[in-house]
């Protein structure tokens, strides 16, 4: 997959990891804002390995491309909903 940086953070008691572009991540241990694009998110239950997909909003299933884009951006996770101090792990090879 090329160069990538993994960011680890907590949502409540659950540790979550995210793959980000190297330029998007700060230094290890640095606090940083985080916003997830749910159009590119994969959620997997580690106990059952069940894959969860986000249902497409009705307005995105029918209507214009503009309506689909607006619907997609409404489902973003805001930085305030995520733990304030993610750990950054640099996995460059």
N, CA, C and O atoms as CSV, one atom per row, in Angstrom:
chain,resi,resn,atom,element,x,y,z
A,1,UNK,N,N,0.803,-1.189,0.000
A,1,UNK,CA,C,0.000,0.000,0.000
A,1,UNK,C,C,0.851,1.259,0.000
A,1,UNK,O,O,0.311,2.365,-0.012
A,2,UNK,N,N,2.129,1.118,0.013
A,2,UNK,CA,C,2.976,2.296,-0.007
A,2,UNK,C,C,3.173,2.865,1.378
A,2,UNK,O,O,2.930,2.200,2.385
A,3,UNK,N,N,3.619,4.108,1.411
A,3,UNK,CA,C,3.860,4.760,2.696
A,3,UNK,C,C,2.532,5.060,3.373
A,3,UNK,O,O,1.592,5.544,2.743
A,4,UNK,N,N,2.472,4.769,4.649
A,4,UNK,CA,C,1.264,5.049,5.418
A,4,UNK,C,C,1.639,5.276,6.864
A,4,UNK,O,O,2.695,4.840,7.320
A,5,UNK,N,N,0.779,5.955,7.572
A,5,UNK,CA,C,0.950,6.198,8.993
A,5,UNK,C,C,-0.318,5.724,9.681
A,5,UNK,O,O,-1.426,6.042,9.250
A,6,UNK,N,N,-0.147,4.961,10.754
A,6,UNK,CA,C,-1.287,4.490,11.527
A,6,UNK,C,C,-1.463,5.402,12.738
A,6,UNK,O,O,-0.502,5.720,13.438
A,7,UNK,N,N,-2.700,5.815,12.970
A,7,UNK,CA,C,-3.047,6.641,14.124
A,7,UNK,C,C,-3.957,5.805,15.009
A,7,UNK,O,O,-4.928,5.217,14.533
A,8,UNK,N,N,-3.640,5.753,16.301
A,8,UNK,CA,C,-4.433,4.988,17.262
A,8,UNK,C,C,-5.082,5.961,18.238
A,8,UNK,O,O,-4.426,6.878,18.732
A,9,UNK,N,N,-6.378,5.763,18.520
A,9,UNK,CA,C,-7.094,6.636,19.442
A,9,UNK,C,C,-8.194,5.829,20.104
A,9,UNK,O,O,-8.516,4.726,19.662
A,10,UNK,N,N,-8.768,6.376,21.158
A,10,UNK,CA,C,-9.838,5.700,21.893
A,10,UNK,C,C,-11.154,6.430,21.707
A,10,UNK,O,O,-11.213,7.660,21.721
A,11,UNK,N,N,-12.206,5.649,21.534
A,11,UNK,CA,C,-13.570,6.150,21.587
A,11,UNK,C,C,-14.192,5.404,22.756
A,11,UNK,O,O,-14.544,4.229,22.642
A,12,UNK,N,N,-14.323,6.095,23.874
A,12,UNK,CA,C,-14.737,5.409,25.096
A,12,UNK,C,C,-13.644,4.427,25.496
A,12,UNK,O,O,-12.480,4.809,25.615
A,13,UNK,N,N,-14.007,3.170,25.702
A,13,UNK,CA,C,-13.043,2.147,26.085
A,13,UNK,C,C,-12.521,1.356,24.885
A,13,UNK,O,O,-11.775,0.393,25.062
A,14,UNK,N,N,-12.900,1.746,23.682
A,14,UNK,CA,C,-12.525,1.002,22.478
A,14,UNK,C,C,-11.359,1.689,21.782
A,14,UNK,O,O,-11.433,2.875,21.462
A,15,UNK,N,N,-10.270,0.935,21.545
A,15,UNK,CA,C,-9.153,1.484,20.785
A,15,UNK,C,C,-9.440,1.318,19.299
A,15,UNK,O,O,-9.854,0.247,18.855
A,16,UNK,N,N,-9.221,2.369,18.543
A,16,UNK,CA,C,-9.498,2.396,17.114
A,16,UNK,C,C,-8.219,2.789,16.397
A,16,UNK,O,O,-7.443,3.599,16.904
A,17,UNK,N,N,-7.997,2.220,15.222
A,17,UNK,CA,C,-6.838,2.613,14.428
A,17,UNK,C,C,-7.309,3.171,13.098
A,17,UNK,O,O,-8.367,2.803,12.589
A,18,UNK,N,N,-6.507,4.061,12.548
A,18,UNK,CA,C,-6.824,4.662,11.257
A,18,UNK,C,C,-5.549,4.784,10.441
A,18,UNK,O,O,-4.493,5.126,10.973
A,19,UNK,N,N,-5.647,4.506,9.159
A,19,UNK,CA,C,-4.525,4.680,8.247
A,19,UNK,C,C,-4.683,6.050,7.605
A,19,UNK,O,O,-5.727,6.361,7.033
A,20,UNK,N,N,-3.644,6.862,7.705
A,20,UNK,CA,C,-3.704,8.213,7.147
A,20,UNK,C,C,-2.477,8.464,6.284
A,20,UNK,O,O,-1.476,7.756,6.394
A,21,UNK,N,N,-2.558,9.464,5.436
A,21,UNK,CA,C,-1.403,9.879,4.642
A,21,UNK,C,C,-0.332,10.406,5.588
A,21,UNK,O,O,-0.662,11.059,6.579
A,22,UNK,N,N,0.942,10.141,5.309
A,22,UNK,CA,C,2.004,10.605,6.213
A,22,UNK,C,C,1.950,12.100,6.502
A,22,UNK,O,O,2.247,12.518,7.621
A,23,UNK,N,N,1.581,12.901,5.533
A,23,UNK,CA,C,1.525,14.352,5.739
A,23,UNK,C,C,0.386,14.763,6.669
A,23,UNK,O,O,0.412,15.864,7.220
A,24,UNK,N,N,-0.607,13.905,6.853
A,24,UNK,CA,C,-1.765,14.241,7.685
A,24,UNK,C,C,-1.505,14.020,9.166
A,24,UNK,O,O,-2.209,14.587,10.001
A,25,UNK,N,N,-0.518,13.214,9.508
A,25,UNK,CA,C,-0.254,12.874,10.909
A,25,UNK,C,C,0.806,13.797,11.495
A,25,UNK,O,O,1.678,14.297,10.784
A,26,UNK,N,N,0.717,14.010,12.785
A,26,UNK,CA,C,1.720,14.798,13.490
A,26,UNK,C,C,2.832,13.894,13.986
A,26,UNK,O,O,3.001,12.778,13.495
A,27,UNK,N,N,3.582,14.375,14.950
A,27,UNK,CA,C,4.650,13.588,15.553
A,27,UNK,C,C,4.062,12.623,16.573
A,27,UNK,O,O,2.948,12.824,17.058
A,28,UNK,N,N,4.818,11.569,16.898
A,28,UNK,CA,C,4.361,10.576,17.870
A,28,UNK,C,C,4.014,11.266,19.185
A,28,UNK,O,O,4.801,12.063,19.697
A,29,UNK,N,N,2.839,10.963,19.730
A,29,UNK,CA,C,2.372,11.523,20.989
A,29,UNK,C,C,1.749,12.902,20.888
A,29,UNK,O,O,1.224,13.416,21.876
A,30,UNK,N,N,1.799,13.501,19.726
A,30,UNK,CA,C,1.241,14.844,19.538
A,30,UNK,C,C,-0.277,14.797,19.479
A,30,UNK,O,O,-0.852,13.884,18.885
A,31,UNK,N,N,-0.929,15.780,20.096
A,31,UNK,CA,C,-2.393,15.905,20.002
A,31,UNK,C,C,-2.728,16.432,18.622
A,31,UNK,O,O,-2.037,17.295,18.081
A,32,UNK,N,N,-3.803,15.893,18.062
A,32,UNK,CA,C,-4.196,16.334,16.725
A,32,UNK,C,C,-5.687,16.170,16.540
A,32,UNK,O,O,-6.277,15.256,17.114
A,33,UNK,N,N,-6.317,17.037,15.750
A,33,UNK,CA,C,-7.743,16.857,15.454
A,33,UNK,C,C,-7.916,15.679,14.507
A,33,UNK,O,O,-7.027,15.375,13.711
A,34,UNK,N,N,-9.036,15.035,14.594
A,34,UNK,CA,C,-9.286,13.883,13.746
A,34,UNK,C,C,-10.717,13.944,13.238
A,34,UNK,O,O,-11.649,14.142,14.016
A,35,UNK,N,N,-10.890,13.774,11.938
A,35,UNK,CA,C,-12.221,13.753,11.338
A,35,UNK,C,C,-12.264,12.580,10.369
A,35,UNK,O,O,-11.421,12.475,9.479
A,36,UNK,N,N,-13.230,11.712,10.538
A,36,UNK,CA,C,-13.333,10.517,9.702
A,36,UNK,C,C,-14.262,10.769,8.525
A,36,UNK,O,O,-15.319,11.381,8.674
A,37,UNK,N,N,-13.863,10.297,7.367
A,37,UNK,CA,C,-14.720,10.337,6.182
A,37,UNK,C,C,-15.407,8.975,6.110
A,37,UNK,O,O,-14.796,7.993,5.687
A,38,UNK,N,N,-16.654,8.912,6.515
A,38,UNK,CA,C,-17.353,7.631,6.614
A,38,UNK,C,C,-17.557,6.949,5.270
A,38,UNK,O,O,-17.902,5.768,5.224
A,39,UNK,N,N,-17.350,7.670,4.183
A,39,UNK,CA,C,-17.433,7.027,2.867
A,39,UNK,C,C,-16.268,6.072,2.651
A,39,UNK,O,O,-16.322,5.214,1.769
A,40,UNK,N,N,-15.205,6.217,3.458
A,40,UNK,CA,C,-14.018,5.382,3.302
A,40,UNK,C,C,-13.691,4.625,4.586
A,40,UNK,O,O,-12.541,4.241,4.798
A,41,UNK,N,N,-14.670,4.409,5.429
A,41,UNK,CA,C,-14.435,3.763,6.713
A,41,UNK,C,C,-14.900,2.314,6.678
A,41,UNK,O,O,-15.932,1.991,6.091
A,42,UNK,N,N,-14.117,1.444,7.320
A,42,UNK,CA,C,-14.478,0.035,7.455
A,42,UNK,C,C,-14.561,-0.266,8.945
A,42,UNK,O,O,-13.588,-0.057,9.669
A,43,UNK,N,N,-15.693,-0.748,9.409
A,43,UNK,CA,C,-15.878,-1.077,10.819
A,43,UNK,C,C,-16.072,-2.582,10.917
A,43,UNK,O,O,-16.955,-3.155,10.279
A,44,UNK,N,N,-15.218,-3.217,11.740
A,44,UNK,CA,C,-15.235,-4.675,11.876
A,44,UNK,C,C,-15.289,-5.017,13.359
A,44,UNK,O,O,-14.493,-4.501,14.144
A,45,UNK,N,N,-16.216,-5.878,13.746
A,45,UNK,CA,C,-16.298,-6.366,15.123
A,45,UNK,C,C,-15.179,-7.383,15.309
A,45,UNK,O,O,-15.187,-8.411,14.630
A,46,UNK,N,N,-14.209,-7.142,16.204
A,46,UNK,CA,C,-13.082,-8.063,16.347
A,46,UNK,C,C,-13.463,-9.435,16.905
A,46,UNK,O,O,-12.763,-10.417,16.659
A,47,UNK,N,N,-14.562,-9.512,17.650
A,47,UNK,CA,C,-14.962,-10.806,18.210
A,47,UNK,C,C,-15.602,-11.707,17.169
A,47,UNK,O,O,-15.334,-12.908,17.126
A,48,UNK,N,N,-16.450,-11.124,16.329
A,48,UNK,CA,C,-17.186,-11.937,15.351
A,48,UNK,C,C,-16.670,-11.760,13.928
A,48,UNK,O,O,-17.083,-12.488,13.026
A,49,UNK,N,N,-15.771,-10.800,13.719
A,49,UNK,CA,C,-15.269,-10.395,12.399
A,49,UNK,C,C,-16.392,-9.962,11.464
A,49,UNK,O,O,-16.249,-10.027,10.243
A,50,UNK,N,N,-17.510,-9.519,12.039
A,50,UNK,CA,C,-18.616,-9.000,11.238
A,50,UNK,C,C,-18.235,-7.638,10.686
A,50,UNK,O,O,-17.716,-6.794,11.417
A,51,UNK,N,N,-18.488,-7.419,9.409
A,51,UNK,CA,C,-18.219,-6.147,8.749
A,51,UNK,C,C,-19.497,-5.320,8.755
A,51,UNK,O,O,-20.547,-5.792,8.321
A,52,UNK,N,N,-19.411,-4.099,9.240
A,52,UNK,CA,C,-20.569,-3.213,9.283
A,52,UNK,C,C,-20.410,-2.148,8.207
A,52,UNK,O,O,-19.367,-1.503,8.106
A,53,UNK,N,N,-21.441,-1.973,7.416
A,53,UNK,CA,C,-21.400,-0.907,6.419
A,53,UNK,C,C,-22.436,0.140,6.781
A,53,UNK,O,O,-23.448,-0.164,7.412
A,54,UNK,N,N,-22.180,1.360,6.383
A,54,UNK,CA,C,-23.082,2.467,6.672
A,54,UNK,C,C,-24.211,2.439,5.663
A,54,UNK,O,O,-23.953,2.412,4.459
A,55,UNK,N,N,-25.445,2.443,6.113
A,55,UNK,CA,C,-26.554,2.468,5.155
A,55,UNK,C,C,-26.551,3.778,4.376
A,55,UNK,O,O,-26.248,4.838,4.924
A,56,UNK,N,N,-26.883,3.695,3.125
A,56,UNK,CA,C,-26.952,4.884,2.283
A,56,UNK,C,C,-28.225,5.649,2.613
A,56,UNK,O,O,-29.312,5.072,2.579
A,57,UNK,N,N,-28.115,6.938,2.934
A,57,UNK,CA,C,-29.327,7.715,3.217
A,57,UNK,C,C,-30.264,7.725,2.014
A,57,UNK,O,O,-29.812,7.669,0.870
A,58,UNK,N,N,-31.550,7.793,2.269
A,58,UNK,CA,C,-32.544,7.767,1.187
A,58,UNK,C,C,-32.284,8.874,0.179
A,58,UNK,O,O,-32.381,8.644,-1.027
A,59,UNK,N,N,-31.955,10.072,0.653
A,59,UNK,CA,C,-31.739,11.181,-0.279
A,59,UNK,C,C,-30.527,10.941,-1.168
A,59,UNK,O,O,-30.438,11.521,-2.250
A,60,UNK,N,N,-29.584,10.088,-0.731
A,60,UNK,CA,C,-28.415,9.791,-1.560
A,60,UNK,C,C,-28.721,8.688,-2.563
A,60,UNK,O,O,-28.069,8.601,-3.604
A,61,UNK,N,N,-29.702,7.847,-2.265
A,61,UNK,CA,C,-30.053,6.770,-3.191
A,61,UNK,C,C,-30.802,7.293,-4.398
A,61,UNK,O,O,-30.719,6.727,-5.488
A,62,UNK,N,N,-31.517,8.353,-4.201
A,62,UNK,CA,C,-32.224,8.958,-5.323
A,62,UNK,C,C,-31.935,10.451,-5.273
A,62,UNK,O,O,-31.787,11.017,-4.190
A,63,UNK,N,N,-31.858,11.063,-6.381
A,63,UNK,CA,C,-31.599,12.494,-6.401
A,63,UNK,C,C,-30.293,12.821,-7.093
A,63,UNK,O,O,-29.670,11.975,-7.734
A,64,UNK,N,N,-29.907,14.047,-6.947
A,64,UNK,CA,C,-28.760,14.571,-7.675
A,64,UNK,C,C,-27.442,14.185,-7.018
A,64,UNK,O,O,-27.407,13.739,-5.871
A,65,UNK,N,N,-26.368,14.366,-7.764
A,65,UNK,CA,C,-25.029,14.134,-7.219
A,65,UNK,C,C,-24.768,15.096,-6.063
A,65,UNK,O,O,-24.100,14.736,-5.093
A,66,UNK,N,N,-25.290,16.311,-6.161
A,66,UNK,CA,C,-25.132,17.285,-5.081
A,66,UNK,C,C,-25.781,16.778,-3.797
A,66,UNK,O,O,-25.203,16.916,-2.719
A,67,UNK,N,N,-26.968,16.195,-3.897
A,67,UNK,CA,C,-27.654,15.647,-2.718
A,67,UNK,C,C,-26.859,14.495,-2.123
A,67,UNK,O,O,-26.787,14.358,-0.902
A,68,UNK,N,N,-26.264,13.669,-2.970
A,68,UNK,CA,C,-25.457,12.550,-2.472
A,68,UNK,C,C,-24.221,13.060,-1.733
A,68,UNK,O,O,-23.866,12.524,-0.683
A,69,UNK,N,N,-23.565,14.084,-2.268
A,69,UNK,CA,C,-22.383,14.641,-1.600
A,69,UNK,C,C,-22.758,15.259,-0.257
A,69,UNK,O,O,-22.058,15.061,0.736
A,70,UNK,N,N,-23.858,16.004,-0.222
A,70,UNK,CA,C,-24.309,16.615,1.037
A,70,UNK,C,C,-24.624,15.547,2.074
A,70,UNK,O,O,-24.265,15.699,3.242
A,71,UNK,N,N,-25.281,14.480,1.673
A,71,UNK,CA,C,-25.638,13.407,2.606
A,71,UNK,C,C,-24.391,12.737,3.145
A,71,UNK,O,O,-24.339,12.398,4.327
A,72,UNK,N,N,-23.392,12.540,2.313
A,72,UNK,CA,C,-22.163,11.874,2.746
A,72,UNK,C,C,-21.420,12.712,3.777
A,72,UNK,O,O,-20.860,12.157,4.723
A,73,UNK,N,N,-21.400,14.026,3.622
A,73,UNK,CA,C,-20.659,14.861,4.561
A,73,UNK,C,C,-21.382,15.030,5.888
A,73,UNK,O,O,-20.743,15.381,6.881
A,74,UNK,N,N,-22.672,14.799,5.944
A,74,UNK,CA,C,-23.412,14.925,7.210
A,74,UNK,C,C,-23.067,13.826,8.203
A,74,UNK,O,O,-23.339,13.977,9.394
A,75,UNK,N,N,-22.479,12.733,7.753
A,75,UNK,CA,C,-22.217,11.598,8.630
A,75,UNK,C,C,-20.781,11.557,9.133
A,75,UNK,O,O,-20.345,10.533,9.657
A,76,UNK,N,N,-20.045,12.638,8.986
A,76,UNK,CA,C,-18.656,12.669,9.445
A,76,UNK,C,C,-18.616,12.690,10.968
A,76,UNK,O,O,-19.475,13.292,11.611
A,77,UNK,N,N,-17.614,12.030,11.540
A,77,UNK,CA,C,-17.397,12.064,12.986
A,77,UNK,C,C,-16.620,13.339,13.287
A,77,UNK,O,O,-15.546,13.557,12.726
A,78,UNK,N,N,-17.138,14.157,14.142
A,78,UNK,CA,C,-16.486,15.417,14.481
A,78,UNK,C,C,-15.361,15.172,15.484
A,78,UNK,O,O,-15.441,14.230,16.272
A,79,UNK,N,N,-14.307,16.004,15.471
A,79,UNK,CA,C,-13.183,15.815,16.392
A,79,UNK,C,C,-13.603,15.784,17.852
A,79,UNK,O,O,-12.961,15.097,18.647
A,80,UNK,N,N,-14.650,16.497,18.234
A,80,UNK,CA,C,-15.077,16.517,19.631
A,80,UNK,C,C,-15.606,15.164,20.095
A,80,UNK,O,O,-15.720,14.930,21.298
A,81,UNK,N,N,-15.932,14.266,19.158
A,81,UNK,CA,C,-16.457,12.950,19.519
A,81,UNK,C,C,-15.346,11.928,19.695
A,81,UNK,O,O,-15.618,10.766,19.996
A,82,UNK,N,N,-14.111,12.341,19.513
A,82,UNK,CA,C,-12.987,11.408,19.525
A,82,UNK,C,C,-12.027,11.802,20.639
A,82,UNK,O,O,-11.913,12.977,20.988
A,83,UNK,N,N,-11.339,10.811,21.191
A,83,UNK,CA,C,-10.394,11.051,22.279
A,83,UNK,C,C,-9.387,12.136,21.889
A,83,UNK,O,O,-8.979,12.205,20.730
A,84,UNK,N,N,-8.985,12.975,22.831
A,84,UNK,CA,C,-8.176,14.135,22.493
A,84,UNK,C,C,-6.711,13.874,22.157
A,84,UNK,O,O,-6.079,14.742,21.554
A,85,UNK,N,N,-6.147,12.741,22.510
A,85,UNK,CA,C,-4.710,12.553,22.305
A,85,UNK,C,C,-4.396,11.228,21.622
A,85,UNK,O,O,-3.983,10.282,22.293
A,86,UNK,N,N,-4.579,11.131,20.312
A,86,UNK,CA,C,-4.238,9.883,19.633
A,86,UNK,C,C,-2.735,9.674,19.612
A,86,UNK,O,O,-1.965,10.635,19.627
A,87,UNK,N,N,-2.319,8.411,19.577
A,87,UNK,CA,C,-0.906,8.067,19.433
A,87,UNK,C,C,-0.637,7.860,17.955
A,87,UNK,O,O,-1.441,7.249,17.251
A,88,UNK,N,N,0.472,8.359,17.491
A,88,UNK,CA,C,0.823,8.214,16.084
A,88,UNK,C,C,1.944,7.205,15.971
A,88,UNK,O,O,2.951,7.316,16.670
A,89,UNK,N,N,1.787,6.225,15.105
A,89,UNK,CA,C,2.813,5.222,14.850
A,89,UNK,C,C,3.228,5.351,13.397
A,89,UNK,O,O,2.395,5.233,12.499
A,90,UNK,N,N,4.490,5.587,13.160
A,90,UNK,CA,C,4.978,5.778,11.799
A,90,UNK,C,C,5.456,4.438,11.251
A,90,UNK,O,O,6.491,3.930,11.684
A,91,UNK,N,N,4.715,3.856,10.302
A,91,UNK,CA,C,5.047,2.549,9.725
A,91,UNK,C,C,5.583,2.694,8.315
A,91,UNK,O,O,5.158,1.968,7.416
A,92,UNK,N,N,6.484,3.593,8.108
A,92,UNK,CA,C,7.042,3.779,6.769
A,92,UNK,C,C,8.060,2.692,6.486
A,92,UNK,O,O,8.899,2.382,7.332
A,93,UNK,N,N,7.988,2.125,5.322
A,93,UNK,CA,C,8.925,1.062,4.932
A,93,UNK,C,C,9.738,1.506,3.756
A,93,UNK,O,O,10.586,0.756,3.273
